[in-house]
């Protein structure tokens, strides 16, 4: 059996991936999505043996794919002793039940796979609580799956529930109570974070948060800027827990607070967005977002759009951004023109950008200079009297 890339035992040994070519996408995009799903599966510890794609305008409401394709997948699974099937979409409880019954093997959807990775990667107390909450919220809507013990319970002393209460009702109630307790524990952690943020505000700290699509190189850039030892790897969701360090900008004559946050991904489960609200609060409260982009990825335009969707969802869409196009050492000759433009339009707003290779430290010095200029300008704006315009010649020397 293949060793997992992390300490936990692998979820599965072998797997096949299933996706659809719908009326809203072409075949190349569907294949690209399955490649990302394979990266997710590999991160979780699975060995992917085959991709299955089917062209359907909309998913089959009962089995996601058509009956013929489901039969084809089943034959391949039996012939090759495959451990699980992973679907590149969210499956309804009915679809999960029907597919598992037809294939007689473990069935995962995209959300569950992401939750499994988060559960394996969480290290801090807060991160573990957030993952637990997201998993519980996911499972609470899918109790019809894999539950063969739905016989009615008999009443009596020492028995949970009242006479005739179904096991699934007991399980749902237990999950509901656990969700409540987990939310209460998370609320305490959030209050602690608020106290820490107030302390930084009293120190007049300028807060910068690293954000971006997962595997864009945020943690590598974080380490390059502050000489930290945050975990960085060519894996999805290498960073789950927010790490904050002081970044000294000698040119600006001051230090700023720099935070490395969890990476975003296409169709990030809403439960995770809600559960990670405390972690993403670092981005919400930032004075500047360093939006790290994998310049070598052909789909970087869509990845930028996906990050913007999450920022909008958490209320951070109006915070100023600096786009950091990373991995320029991996750009091919045909991609070099990408570096000729100093600004990039995000939802109608011209956004400045810089180009770096965090791994090779190329452009990192220039990035520090850019940050120094931004911080200096922000400090001048904050200290300038509100009735004095910087572009008004009559006010020359008024501040002195």
C-alpha positions in Angstrom: 0.0 0.0 0.0 1.2 3.5 -0.9 2.4 5.6 2.1 0.4 8.7 2.7 2.2 12.0 2.3 1.2 13.0 5.8 1.2 11.3 9.2 -2.4 10.0 9.0 -3.2 6.7 7.4 -4.5 7.0 3.8 -8.2 7.2 3.2 -8.1 4.8 0.3 -5.6 2.8 -1.7 -6.8 3.1 -5.3 -9.5 5.3 -6.8 -11.1 6.3 -10.1 -12.4 9.8 -10.8 -15.7 10.7 -12.4 -16.8 14.0 -14.0 -19.3 15.4 -16.4 -19.0 17.6 -19.6 -22.1 19.7 -19.1 -23.8 22.3 -21.3 -21.9 25.0 -19.4 -18.3 23.8 -20.1 -16.2 22.2 -22.8 -14.2 19.0 -22.7 -10.9 20.7 -22.1 -12.2 22.4 -19.0 -13.8 19.2 -17.7 -10.5 17.4 -18.1 -8.7 20.3 -16.3 -11.1 19.9 -13.4 -10.4 16.2 -13.2 -6.7 16.9 -13.1 -7.3 19.2 -10.1 -9.4 16.5 -8.5 -6.6 14.0 -9.0 -4.3 16.4 -7.2 -6.7 16.5 -4.3 -7.0 12.7 -4.3 -3.2 12.4 -4.3 -3.0 14.9 -1.5 -5.4 12.7 0.5 -3.3 9.6 -0.1 -5.1 8.0 -3.0 -3.6 6.4 -6.1 -5.8 7.4 -9.1 -6.0 4.7 -11.8 -8.5 6.1 -14.3 -10.6 9.1 -15.2 -14.2 8.7 -16.4 -15.9 11.5 -18.3 -19.5 11.6 -19.7 -21.2 14.3 -21.7 -24.6 15.2 -20.1 -26.4 18.5 -20.1 -27.3 18.1 -16.4 -26.3 15.4 -13.9 -28.6 12.4 -13.6 -30.8 13.1 -10.5 -30.5 9.5 -9.3 -27.0 8.4 -10.2 -25.2 11.5 -11.4 -24.0 9.7 -14.5 -26.1 7.7 -16.9 -26.8 4.0 -16.3 -24.5 2.8 -19.1 -21.6 4.8 -17.7 -22.3 3.6 -14.2 -22.2 0.1 -15.4 -18.9 0.7 -17.2 -17.4 2.2 -14.0 -18.6 -0.8 -12.0 -17.0 -3.3 -14.4 -13.7 -1.5 -14.2 -13.8 -1.4 -10.4 -14.4 -5.1 -10.1 -11.7 -6.0 -12.7 -9.1 -3.8 -11.1 -10.1 -4.1 -7.4 -10.6 -0.3 -7.0 -11.2 0.9 -3.5 -13.3 4.1 -4.1 -14.9 6.3 -6.7 -14.5 10.1 -6.4 -17.0 12.4 -8.1 -16.0 15.9 -9.2 -19.2 17.4 -7.8 -21.4 17.4 -4.8 -23.6 14.3 -4.6 -27.0 14.4 -3.0 -27.8 11.8 -0.3 -30.0 9.9 -2.8 -27.2 9.8 -5.4 -24.7 8.6 -2.8 -27.0 5.8 -1.7 -27.8 4.7 -5.3 -24.3 4.8 -6.5 -22.9 2.9 -3.5 -25.6 0.3 -4.0 -24.8 -0.1 -7.7 -21.0 -0.1 -7.4 -20.6 -1.8 -4.0 -17.6 0.3 -3.0 -16.8 3.5 -1.2 -18.1 6.7 -2.9 -16.8 10.2 -2.2 -17.8 13.5 -3.6 -15.6 16.5 -4.0 -16.7 18.3 -0.8 -16.1 15.2 1.4 -12.6 14.7 -0.2 -11.7 18.3 0.7 -13.0 17.8 4.2 -10.9 14.7 4.6 -7.8 16.6 3.6 -8.6 19.4 6.0 -9.1 16.9 8.8 -5.7 15.3 8.1 -3.9 18.6 7.9 -5.3 20.6 10.8 -2.7 21.0 13.5 -3.9 23.9 15.8 -6.7 23.6 18.3 -8.7 26.2 16.3 -8.1 24.4 13.0 -9.2 21.1 14.4 -12.4 22.7 15.7 -13.2 24.3 12.4 -12.7 21.1 10.5 -14.8 19.2 13.0 -17.7 21.7 12.6 -17.5 21.5 8.8 -17.5 17.7 8.8 -20.4 17.5 11.2 -22.5 20.0 9.2 -21.8 18.0 6.0 -22.7 14.7 7.6 -25.9 16.1 9.2 -27.5 16.3 5.8 -26.3 12.9 4.6 -27.4 10.4 7.4 -29.2 8.3 4.8 -25.8 7.1 3.6 -24.3 3.9 4.9 -26.9 3.5 7.7 -28.2 0.0 7.8 -29.2 0.1 11.5 -32.3 2.1 11.1 -34.5 -0.3 13.1 -36.8 1.2 15.6 -35.4 1.5 19.1 -37.3 0.0 22.0 -38.0 2.1 25.1 -36.7 1.4 28.6 -34.4 2.5 31.3 -31.0 3.5 30.1 -32.0 3.6 26.4 -31.4 6.8 24.5 -34.5 8.4 23.1 -38.1 7.6 23.6 -40.0 4.5 22.6 -39.9 3.9 18.9 -37.3 6.5 18.1 -35.4 5.6 14.9 -31.6 5.3 15.1 -31.2 7.9 12.4 -33.1 10.4 14.5 -30.8 9.7 17.5 -27.8 10.2 15.3 -29.1 13.4 13.9 -29.8 14.7 17.4 -26.3 13.7 18.6 -24.7 15.5 15.7 -26.8 18.6 16.3 -25.7 18.7 20.0 -22.1 18.2 18.9 -22.4 21.0 16.4 -23.7 23.3 19.1 -20.9 22.5 21.5 -18.3 23.0 18.7 -19.7 26.4 17.8 -19.5 27.4 21.4 -15.9 26.4 21.6 -15.1 28.2 18.3 -16.8 31.3 19.6 -14.3 31.4 22.5 -11.4 31.0 20.1 -12.8 33.8 18.0 -13.0 36.1 21.1 -9.3 35.3 21.8 -8.4 36.3 18.2 -10.3 39.5 18.6 -8.3 40.3 21.7 -5.0 39.7 19.8 -6.2 41.9 16.9 -7.0 44.7 19.3 -3.5 44.5 20.8 -2.1 44.8 17.3 -4.3 47.8 16.6 -3.1 49.5 19.7 0.4 49.1 18.4 -0.7 50.8 15.2 0.2 47.8 13.2 -0.3 47.7 9.4 -1.8 44.2 8.6 -1.0 42.3 5.4 -2.6 38.9 4.6 -1.4 36.5 2.0 -4.3 35.0 0.1 -4.6 33.1 -3.2 -5.6 29.8 -4.8 -4.2 26.8 -3.1 -0.7 25.7 -4.2 0.1 29.2 -5.6 3.1 29.4 -3.4 1.9 31.6 -0.5 3.8 29.8 2.3 7.0 29.8 0.2 6.6 33.5 -0.3 5.8 34.0 3.4 9.0 32.2 4.3 11.0 34.3 1.8 9.7 37.6 3.2 10.0 36.9 7.0 12.5 34.1 7.0 10.0 31.9 8.8 9.8 28.1 8.7 6.2 27.7 7.8 5.4 24.4 6.2 5.5 24.7 2.4 5.1 21.9 -0.2 3.9 21.2 -3.7 0.5 20.1 -2.3 -3.0 21.4 -2.1 -3.9 23.0 1.3 -0.3 22.7 2.7 -1.3 25.5 5.0 -4.5 25.4 7.1 -3.7 27.3 10.2 -3.0 31.1 10.0 0.6 32.0 10.9 1.5 35.7 11.7 5.0 37.2 11.8 6.4 40.7 11.8 7.9 41.9 8.5 10.4 44.7 8.9 10.4 47.1 6.0 13.6 49.2 6.5 12.7 51.6 3.8 9.5 52.4 5.5 11.1 52.5 8.9 8.6 50.2 10.5 7.3 46.7 10.9 4.1 45.3 9.5 2.1 42.2 10.5 2.2 39.5 7.8 -0.3 36.6 7.9 -0.3 33.4 5.9 -3.8 32.0 5.4 -5.5 28.9 4.1 -5.6 28.6 0.3 -8.8 28.9 -1.7 -10.1 26.5 -4.3 -12.8 26.1 -6.9 -16.2 25.6 -5.4 -14.8 25.8 -1.8 -17.5 24.1 0.3 -19.7 26.7 2.0 -19.5 24.8 5.2 -15.7 25.3 5.2 -16.1 29.0 4.5 -18.4 29.3 7.4 -16.4 27.1 9.7 -13.1 28.9 8.9 -14.6 32.4 9.5 -12.3 32.9 12.4 -9.2 32.0 10.4 -10.3 34.1 7.4 -10.9 37.0 9.7 -7.2 37.8 9.3 -8.0 38.5 5.6 -11.2 40.5 6.5 -9.2 42.8 8.9 -6.2 43.3 6.7 -5.1 46.7 5.4 -3.7 45.0 2.3 -4.1 41.6 0.6 -1.2 40.1 -1.1 -3.0 38.0 -3.7 -0.5 35.3 -4.8 -1.1 33.9 -8.3 0.5 30.9 -9.9 1.7 32.6 -13.1 2.7 29.3 -14.6 -0.8 27.8 -14.4 -2.7 28.3 -17.6 -6.0 28.6 -15.6 -4.7 31.5 -13.5 -7.5 33.8 -14.7 -10.2 31.5 -13.4 -8.2 31.0 -10.2 -8.1 34.7 -9.6 -11.9 34.8 -10.2 -12.5 32.0 -7.7 -10.5 33.8 -5.0 -12.5 36.9 -5.6 -15.7 35.0 -5.1 -14.6 33.8 -1.7 -13.4 37.3 -0.8 -16.9 38.6 -1.6 -18.5 35.8 0.4 -16.5 36.7 3.5 -16.9 40.5 3.0 -13.3 41.3 2.1 -13.8 42.3 -1.6 -13.1 46.0 -1.0 -9.8 45.6 0.7 -6.9 46.9 -1.5 -4.9 44.1 -3.2 -1.5 43.7 -4.6 -1.3 40.9 -7.1 1.9 38.8 -6.8 2.4 36.7 -9.9 4.6 33.9 -8.5 6.6 31.0 -10.2 7.9 33.2 -13.0 10.9 30.9 -13.3 8.4 28.3 -14.6 7.0 30.5 -17.4 7.5 29.3 -20.9 8.6 31.6 -23.7 5.1 31.9 -24.9 4.0 33.1 -21.5 6.6 35.9 -21.1 4.4 38.6 -22.5 2.3 38.2 -19.3 5.0 40.2 -17.5 4.7 43.3 -19.7 1.7 44.8 -17.9 2.0 46.3 -14.5 -1.7 46.3 -13.7 -4.4 43.7 -13.9 -8.1 44.4 -13.9 -10.2 42.7 -11.2 -13.9 43.3 -11.5 -13.3 46.7 -13.2 -10.6 47.8 -10.8 -7.0 48.2 -12.1 -4.9 46.3 -9.6 -1.1 46.7 -9.3 1.0 43.5 -9.7 4.5 42.4 -9.3 6.4 39.3 -10.5 8.4 37.0 -8.3 9.8 33.5 -7.9 9.4 32.9 -4.2 11.4 29.7 -4.5 14.3 31.3 -6.2 13.9 34.7 -4.4 13.7 36.4 -7.8 11.8 39.7 -7.5 11.4 39.4 -3.7 13.5 42.5 -3.1 11.3 44.4 -5.5 8.2 43.2 -3.7 9.6 44.5 -0.4 10.2 47.9 -2.0 6.7 47.9 -3.3 5.3 47.1 0.1 7.4 49.8 1.7 6.0 52.3 -0.7 2.4 51.2 0.0 2.9 51.3 3.7 4.6 54.7 3.6 1.8 56.1 1.5 -0.8 54.7 3.9 1.0 56.2 6.9 1.1 59.6 5.2 -2.6 59.5 4.4 -3.5 58.5 8.0 -1.4 61.4 9.5 -2.5 64.1 7.0 -5.2 66.5 8.3 -8.5 65.8 6.6 -8.9 69.4 5.4 -5.6 69.4 3.5 -5.4 68.0 0.0 -2.0 66.5 -1.1 -2.5 68.0 -4.6 -3.4 71.5 -3.5 -0.3 73.9 -3.9 -1.8 76.4 -1.5 -1.3 73.9 1.3 2.4 73.5 0.8 4.0 73.7 4.2 0.7 74.0 6.0 1.3 70.8 7.9 4.5 72.1 9.4 
